[in-house]
């Protein structure tokens, strides 16, 4: 499988980024190990998590990192993997927190849970709007120089704070973000394409979109309200069950039939056909869902296919 370089780094990743938010939530430890084994056996090497996953289960998070850490230790495969995690969880006194104090504390806790001595890609998960960007980047500079983190990236930053971060990094010789993790898929296009794509080009960022399959809607399994009971995420796709959403599903049905593959694989292939996208972030809880991920990088959509999907999703 042809790997893709994360821009401005020496990291190469397979073109699908596995989302670890399901570990300790919809998958227990044993099931998580099985999925991770199959994912990496197929040649994929890029795993994403956060210090807050899965806080919605126990109110504090950390389960996902712990499971990944136990799995890497048991398989002795850390050297084969690119691991990303995030900082910026809420604290009582601060809200979303990317202060120096919180970063220095959080990185050590993540390293301990992951049972590793370094994090390849460390994200600002949420922007707190209180901490100066210079303080955040200086803290990242400390942990990079200490060997705890290799590169930094941004997730839910406003365009203004993202630009301010690059200006501060340039002015003060501080680390620069190398990647962006935005909300982007066939059902959610405007925010990225209008606001962030110009900055991605300007700052030469790699892009790893989250919710690449729109919480499962783009797999085609939700066609009416009775389908919402099919998974724990069912209610989350209600907003897509409208004229536009059904039109996108019809387009996916047409293109997937042409290639004899799944709607989800086509939705991911649409992302991968965009030169700005490096590796979509997506989860899987079964072998059939893994096949959807595995097939996507092998699909080369025609310009007609892409036009059809673009028109349906506008």
C-alpha positions in Angstrom: 0.0 0.0 0.0 1.3 3.4 -0.9 1.9 5.5 2.1 1.3 9.3 2.2 3.7 11.8 3.9 2.5 14.1 6.6 3.6 17.4 5.3 6.6 19.0 6.9 7.4 15.8 8.8 9.3 12.6 8.3 6.1 10.6 9.1 4.5 8.4 6.5 1.0 7.0 7.0 -1.4 4.6 5.2 -4.3 6.6 3.7 -6.8 5.8 6.4 -6.6 7.1 10.0 -8.3 4.7 12.5 -10.5 6.6 15.0 -10.0 5.3 18.5 -13.0 6.9 20.1 -14.8 3.5 20.1 -12.2 1.8 22.3 -13.7 1.4 25.7 -17.1 2.5 24.4 -18.7 0.4 21.7 -15.8 -2.1 21.8 -14.3 -3.6 25.0 -10.6 -4.4 25.4 -10.7 -7.8 23.7 -12.7 -6.6 20.8 -10.5 -3.5 20.4 -7.4 -5.7 20.2 -9.0 -7.8 17.5 -9.9 -4.8 15.4 -6.5 -3.3 15.8 -4.8 -6.5 14.9 -6.8 -6.8 11.7 -6.3 -3.1 10.8 -2.5 -3.3 11.1 -2.3 -6.7 9.5 -3.8 -5.2 6.4 -0.9 -2.7 6.2 -2.4 0.3 7.9 -0.4 2.1 10.6 -2.1 5.3 11.7 -4.2 5.4 14.9 -5.9 8.4 16.4 -7.2 8.9 20.0 -7.6 11.6 22.6 -7.1 11.9 26.4 -10.9 12.4 26.7 -12.0 9.2 25.0 -14.4 7.8 26.2 -15.4 10.4 28.9 -19.1 9.8 28.0 -18.8 6.4 29.5 -17.1 7.1 32.8 -17.0 10.9 33.0 -13.3 11.2 32.8 -11.9 9.5 29.7 -8.5 7.7 29.2 -9.9 4.3 28.3 -9.0 4.5 24.6 -5.4 5.5 25.3 -5.1 2.7 27.9 -6.4 0.1 25.5 -4.1 1.2 22.7 -1.2 1.2 25.1 -1.9 -2.3 26.4 -2.3 -3.5 22.8 1.0 -2.0 21.6 2.8 -3.5 24.6 1.4 -6.9 24.0 2.1 -6.8 20.3 5.5 -5.1 20.7 4.7 -3.0 17.6 5.0 0.6 18.7 7.9 1.2 16.2 5.6 0.3 13.3 2.8 2.8 14.2 2.0 6.5 13.9 0.1 7.4 17.0 -1.8 10.7 17.5 -3.6 11.9 20.6 -5.1 15.2 21.8 -5.0 17.7 24.6 -7.4 20.4 25.6 -10.0 18.7 27.8 -12.2 20.7 30.1 -11.1 21.7 33.6 -13.3 23.1 36.3 -11.4 26.3 36.6 -10.7 26.9 33.0 -13.1 25.1 30.6 -11.3 23.8 27.5 -7.7 24.1 28.6 -4.5 24.4 26.5 -2.5 26.3 29.1 1.1 25.4 29.7 0.3 23.8 33.0 -2.4 21.6 31.5 -0.4 20.5 28.5 2.7 19.5 30.6 0.5 17.5 32.9 -1.7 16.0 30.2 1.2 14.8 27.9 2.8 12.8 30.8 -0.6 11.2 31.6 -1.2 10.3 27.9 2.3 8.8 27.6 1.7 6.7 30.7 -1.6 5.4 29.4 -0.2 4.7 26.0 2.8 3.0 27.5 5.2 4.8 25.1 8.0 7.4 25.3 6.7 9.6 22.5 3.6 10.8 20.7 4.0 11.2 17.0 1.3 13.8 16.5 -0.2 15.8 19.3 -3.3 17.8 18.7 -4.8 20.9 20.2 -8.2 19.2 20.6 -10.2 22.3 21.6 -9.2 26.0 21.8 -9.9 27.6 25.1 -9.8 31.2 23.9 -8.2 32.3 27.2 -4.6 31.0 26.8 -2.4 33.1 24.5 -1.3 31.1 21.5 2.3 31.9 22.4 1.9 30.1 25.7 0.4 27.0 24.1 3.1 26.9 21.4 5.9 27.4 24.0 4.6 24.5 26.0 4.6 22.4 22.8 8.2 23.5 22.2 9.2 22.2 25.7 7.7 18.8 25.2 9.1 18.5 21.6 12.5 19.3 22.9 12.1 16.8 25.7 11.3 14.1 23.1 7.8 13.5 24.3 6.1 14.7 21.2 7.4 14.8 17.6 4.9 17.1 15.8 1.8 19.2 16.7 -1.5 19.5 14.9 -4.8 21.3 15.3 -8.4 20.1 15.5 -11.2 22.4 16.6 -9.5 25.8 16.3 -11.2 28.8 14.8 -9.6 30.1 11.6 -8.6 33.2 13.5 -6.8 31.3 16.2 -5.2 29.0 13.6 -3.8 32.0 11.7 -2.7 33.7 15.0 -0.8 30.5 15.9 1.2 30.5 12.7 2.0 34.2 13.0 3.2 33.6 16.6 5.2 30.6 15.6 6.9 32.5 12.8 7.6 35.5 15.0 8.9 33.6 18.0 10.5 30.6 16.3 8.0 28.2 17.9 6.7 24.9 16.6 4.1 25.1 13.8 1.1 22.9 13.3 1.6 20.4 10.5 -1.9 19.0 10.2 -5.6 19.9 10.6 -8.4 17.6 11.8 -11.6 19.2 10.6 -15.2 18.0 10.3 -15.6 17.2 6.7 -17.5 14.7 4.6 -20.1 14.6 1.8 -22.8 15.9 4.1 -20.6 18.6 5.8 -18.7 20.5 3.1 -19.1 24.2 3.5 -17.2 24.8 6.7 -14.0 23.2 5.5 -14.1 24.1 1.8 -15.0 27.8 2.5 -13.1 28.6 5.7 -10.3 26.1 6.2 -9.2 24.9 2.7 -7.5 28.3 1.9 -5.5 28.1 5.2 -4.6 24.4 4.5 -3.1 25.6 1.2 -1.5 28.7 2.7 0.2 26.8 5.6 0.8 23.6 3.7 -1.1 21.4 6.2 -2.0 17.7 5.9 -5.7 17.1 6.5 -7.3 14.2 8.5 -11.1 14.8 8.4 -13.1 13.4 11.3 -16.7 12.0 11.0 -15.7 11.0 7.4 -18.8 8.9 7.1 -21.1 11.3 8.8 -21.6 9.1 11.9 -22.4 6.2 9.6 -25.0 7.9 7.5 -22.8 7.7 4.4 -22.7 3.9 4.7 -26.3 3.9 3.5 -27.7 2.0 6.5 -30.0 4.8 7.7 -32.7 5.3 5.1 -35.7 6.0 7.4 -36.4 6.8 11.1 -36.8 3.1 12.0 -33.2 2.6 11.0 -32.0 4.8 13.9 -32.2 1.9 16.2 -29.5 0.0 14.3 -26.6 1.5 16.4 -25.8 3.6 19.4 -25.1 6.5 17.0 -28.4 6.2 15.1 -30.0 9.4 16.5 -27.0 11.4 15.5 -27.8 11.1 11.8 -31.4 12.3 12.1 -30.4 15.7 10.8 -29.2 14.1 7.5 -32.4 12.3 6.7 -33.7 15.0 4.4 -33.9 15.6 0.6 -30.2 16.4 0.3 -29.2 13.4 2.4 -31.4 11.0 0.4 -30.0 12.5 -2.8 -26.4 11.8 -1.6 -27.4 8.2 -0.8 -28.8 7.8 -4.3 -25.6 9.1 -5.8 -23.5 6.7 -3.5 -25.8 3.8 -4.5 -25.1 4.5 -8.2 -21.4 4.9 -7.9 -20.9 2.0 -5.5 -22.9 -0.3 -7.9 -20.5 0.7 -10.7 -17.4 -0.3 -8.7 -19.1 -3.3 -6.9 -18.3 -1.9 -3.5 -20.0 -0.3 -0.5 -21.4 3.2 -0.2 -19.0 3.9 2.7 -16.0 3.0 0.6 -17.1 5.4 -2.1 -17.6 8.2 0.4 -14.1 7.7 1.7 -12.7 7.5 -1.9 -14.4 10.8 -2.6 -12.4 12.3 0.2 -9.2 10.7 -0.9 -9.6 12.0 -4.4 -9.3 15.5 -2.9 -5.6 16.6 -3.2 -6.0 18.4 0.2 -6.9 15.2 2.1 -4.2 13.0 3.4 -6.1 10.3 5.4 -9.7 10.3 6.5 -10.4 9.4 10.1 -12.9 6.6 10.4 -13.7 3.9 12.9 -14.9 0.3 12.5 -16.4 -2.2 14.9 -16.7 -5.3 12.7 -14.9 -7.1 9.8 -17.4 -5.8 7.3 -16.8 -2.2 8.4 -13.1 -2.8 8.2 -13.5 -3.9 4.6 -15.1 -0.6 3.9 -11.9 1.1 5.1 -9.6 -1.3 3.3 -11.3 -0.9 -0.1 -11.3 2.9 -0.2 -7.6 3.5 -1.0 -7.9 1.1 -4.0 -10.7 3.0 -5.7 -10.0 5.6 -8.3 -13.2 7.5 -9.0 -13.7 9.0 -12.4 -14.3 12.7 -12.9 -17.9 11.9 -13.7 -18.3 10.0 -10.4 -16.9 12.9 -8.5 -19.1 15.4 -10.3 -22.1 13.3 -9.5 -21.3 13.2 -5.8 -20.4 16.9 -5.7 -23.7 17.9 -7.2 -25.7 15.7 -4.9 -23.9 17.0 -1.8 -23.9 20.7 -2.6 
